[in-house]
């Protein structure tokens, strides 16, 4: 099925065309969904000043401002003073994270801290398709880690790294690549699997479809990982 936008508007830098001929949306970058009082005030000021009709919390823990006039887009960005969150371009779109052990009684690892490091390391990385990251501080998985392209799940013994999840029209539960990793080792593995995906996937091929086409065993072999987590545990 092909989905087309009705009455597409001309392209405007830093904005996404909406329905109609002069309606655009912007998505400021909010790493791991964390927002400051100053950023909230800047958003509220922009909404009032430019009469923005919709401010929408997104599934990626961001705030989309929808219904901006083309001529107002540069001024809105300037007033916000916030970076742009990827919404349509290929690459890492966002890192969502639960509160983790910084605030949640169930948290076993620092999901906000790891999420911030993931944003810093991989923001702007060129990839074959969009990539979404979920970080959960415990196995209850409030960061939706198993249905994200890259998932990290905190347990008492460290981080589990998941690859190839998807929550869209063709959902897929991601595969666990390794468990019991400290933060540095988890980040290194994420970097390696993204590099493998970047170098071998087709353009516009999401990680879920990449794993389905290649097989998770092929991914593990390319990363020099044991065939199963049980085998990895036995080696330890």
C-alpha positions as CSV (number, residue, x, y, z in Angstrom):
1,X,0.0,0.0,0.0
2,X,1.3,3.4,-0.9
3,X,0.4,6.4,1.4
4,X,0.4,9.8,-0.2
5,X,0.0,13.2,1.4
6,X,-2.9,15.3,0.2
7,X,-2.0,18.8,-1.0
8,X,1.7,18.6,-0.2
9,X,3.2,21.9,0.7
10,X,6.6,23.2,-0.6
11,X,9.7,22.1,1.4
12,X,10.9,24.3,4.2
13,X,14.2,23.7,5.9
14,X,13.9,22.3,9.4
15,X,10.2,21.5,9.0
16,X,7.8,18.8,7.9
17,X,5.0,19.6,5.5
18,X,1.5,18.8,6.7
19,X,-1.9,18.8,5.1
20,X,-2.7,22.0,3.3
21,X,-0.3,24.4,1.5
22,X,1.0,26.4,4.4
23,X,1.2,24.1,7.4
24,X,4.4,22.7,8.9
25,X,5.6,20.8,11.9
26,X,8.9,20.9,13.7
27,X,10.3,18.5,16.2
28,X,12.8,19.9,18.7
29,X,15.4,17.5,20.0
30,X,14.8,16.3,23.5
31,X,17.4,13.6,24.4
32,X,15.7,10.7,26.3
33,X,12.6,12.9,26.7
34,X,14.2,15.1,29.3
35,X,13.1,18.7,29.3
36,X,14.2,21.7,31.3
37,X,12.1,24.6,32.7
38,X,13.7,27.0,30.3
39,X,12.8,24.8,27.3
40,X,9.2,24.5,28.5
41,X,9.0,28.2,28.8
42,X,10.5,28.7,25.3
43,X,8.0,26.2,23.9
44,X,5.0,28.0,25.6
45,X,6.2,31.4,24.3
46,X,6.5,30.1,20.7
47,X,3.1,28.5,20.8
48,X,1.5,31.7,22.0
49,X,3.5,34.1,19.8
50,X,3.1,32.2,16.6
51,X,-0.4,30.9,17.3
52,X,0.6,27.3,16.9
53,X,-2.6,25.2,17.0
54,X,-1.1,21.8,18.1
55,X,1.6,20.9,20.5
56,X,1.7,17.1,20.5
57,X,3.6,14.7,22.7
58,X,5.0,12.0,20.4
59,X,5.7,8.3,21.0
60,X,9.4,9.1,20.9
61,X,9.2,11.3,24.1
62,X,9.4,14.6,22.1
63,X,7.1,17.5,21.5
64,X,6.0,18.2,17.9
65,X,4.7,21.7,17.1
66,X,2.2,21.4,14.3
67,X,0.5,24.0,12.1
68,X,3.3,26.6,11.8
69,X,3.2,28.9,8.8
70,X,6.2,28.6,6.4
71,X,7.4,32.2,7.0
72,X,7.4,31.6,10.8
73,X,9.5,28.4,10.9
74,X,12.9,30.1,11.1
75,X,11.8,32.5,13.8
76,X,10.2,29.7,15.8
77,X,13.5,27.7,15.7
78,X,15.5,30.8,16.7
79,X,13.3,31.5,19.6
80,X,13.4,27.9,20.9
81,X,17.2,27.7,20.8
82,X,16.9,23.9,20.6
83,X,18.4,21.4,18.2
84,X,16.3,19.6,15.6
85,X,15.1,16.1,16.2
86,X,15.2,13.8,13.2
87,X,11.7,12.9,12.1
88,X,11.9,11.9,8.4
89,X,15.6,11.7,7.6
90,X,17.5,8.4,7.8
91,X,19.6,7.9,10.9
92,X,18.9,7.7,14.6
93,X,15.6,9.5,15.1
94,X,15.5,9.4,18.9
95,X,16.5,7.7,22.1
96,X,13.6,7.1,24.5
97,X,14.3,6.1,28.0
98,X,12.5,5.4,31.2
99,X,13.5,7.1,34.5
100,X,15.6,4.1,35.5
101,X,17.4,4.0,38.9
102,X,17.5,7.8,39.0
103,X,13.9,7.9,40.1
104,X,12.1,4.6,39.7
105,X,11.9,2.1,42.6
106,X,12.2,-0.8,40.1
107,X,15.1,0.7,38.2
108,X,18.2,-1.6,38.1
109,X,20.4,0.5,35.8
110,X,20.8,4.2,34.9
111,X,18.7,4.4,31.7
112,X,18.7,8.2,31.6
113,X,22.5,8.3,31.8
114,X,22.9,5.7,29.1
115,X,20.3,7.3,26.9
116,X,22.2,10.6,27.1
117,X,25.4,8.8,26.0
118,X,23.7,7.1,23.1
119,X,22.3,10.4,21.9
120,X,25.7,12.0,22.1
121,X,27.4,9.1,20.3
122,X,25.0,8.4,17.5
123,X,23.1,11.6,16.8
124,X,23.7,12.6,13.2
125,X,25.0,9.1,12.2
126,X,24.2,8.3,8.5
127,X,22.2,5.0,8.3
128,X,20.2,3.2,5.6
129,X,16.9,4.0,7.3
130,X,15.5,5.5,10.4
131,X,16.6,3.9,13.7
132,X,14.7,4.2,17.0
133,X,16.3,3.4,20.3
134,X,14.6,2.3,23.6
135,X,16.4,2.2,26.9
136,X,14.8,0.4,29.9
137,X,16.2,0.4,33.4
138,X,14.7,-2.9,34.3
139,X,13.1,-6.0,32.6
140,X,9.6,-4.4,32.9
141,X,10.8,-2.6,29.7
142,X,8.9,0.7,30.0
143,X,11.4,2.1,27.4
144,X,9.8,-0.4,24.8
145,X,13.3,-1.8,24.2
146,X,12.2,-5.0,22.4
147,X,10.2,-3.2,19.7
148,X,12.9,-0.7,18.9
149,X,15.6,-1.0,16.3
150,X,18.1,-0.8,19.1
151,X,17.1,-1.8,22.6
152,X,18.8,-1.8,25.9
153,X,17.4,-3.5,29.0
154,X,18.9,-3.0,32.5
155,X,19.2,-6.0,34.8
156,X,21.1,-6.4,38.1
157,X,24.1,-7.9,36.3
158,X,24.2,-5.2,33.6
159,X,22.8,-4.3,30.2
160,X,21.2,-6.6,27.6
161,X,21.5,-5.3,24.0
162,X,18.6,-6.0,21.6
163,X,18.6,-5.5,17.8
164,X,16.0,-5.6,15.1
165,X,12.7,-4.7,16.9
166,X,9.8,-2.9,15.3
167,X,6.5,-1.6,16.5
168,X,5.0,-0.5,13.2
169,X,2.6,-2.2,10.8
170,X,4.8,-5.3,10.7
171,X,5.8,-5.6,14.3
172,X,8.8,-7.7,15.3
173,X,10.3,-8.5,18.7
174,X,14.1,-7.8,18.6
175,X,16.8,-10.4,19.2
176,X,19.1,-10.3,22.2
177,X,22.7,-10.0,21.2
178,X,24.4,-10.0,24.5
179,X,23.7,-9.6,28.2
180,X,25.4,-8.7,31.5
181,X,27.4,-5.8,29.8
182,X,28.5,-2.7,31.6
183,X,27.6,0.7,30.0
184,X,30.8,1.0,28.0
185,X,30.6,-2.5,26.6
186,X,26.9,-2.0,25.7
187,X,27.7,1.2,23.9
188,X,30.5,-0.5,22.0
189,X,28.3,-3.3,20.9
190,X,25.6,-0.9,19.7
191,X,28.2,0.9,17.7
192,X,29.4,-2.3,16.1
193,X,25.9,-3.6,15.2
194,X,24.9,-0.2,13.7
195,X,28.1,-0.2,11.6
196,X,27.3,-3.7,10.3
197,X,23.7,-2.6,9.5
198,X,24.9,0.6,7.8
199,X,27.4,-1.3,5.6
200,X,25.1,-4.1,4.6
201,X,21.5,-3.1,4.6
202,X,19.6,-1.8,1.6
203,X,18.5,1.8,1.4
204,X,15.3,2.3,3.4
205,X,15.5,-1.2,4.9
206,X,14.7,-1.0,8.6
207,X,16.6,-3.2,11.1
208,X,13.7,-5.6,11.5
209,X,13.5,-6.3,7.8
210,X,17.3,-6.5,7.7
211,X,17.4,-9.2,10.3
212,X,14.5,-11.1,8.6
213,X,16.4,-11.1,5.4
214,X,19.8,-12.0,6.7
215,X,19.0,-14.0,9.8
216,X,20.1,-13.1,13.3
217,X,22.8,-15.9,13.1
218,X,24.4,-14.0,10.3
219,X,24.4,-10.8,12.3
220,X,25.9,-12.6,15.3
221,X,28.6,-14.2,13.1
222,X,29.5,-10.8,11.6
223,X,29.9,-9.4,15.1
224,X,31.9,-12.4,16.3
225,X,29.3,-13.1,19.0
226,X,28.3,-16.6,20.3
227,X,25.3,-18.2,18.5
228,X,23.1,-17.9,21.6
229,X,23.1,-16.1,25.0
230,X,23.3,-19.5,26.7
231,X,26.5,-20.2,24.8
232,X,27.9,-16.8,25.8
233,X,27.0,-17.5,29.5
234,X,28.8,-20.9,29.3
235,X,31.9,-19.3,27.9
236,X,31.9,-16.8,30.8
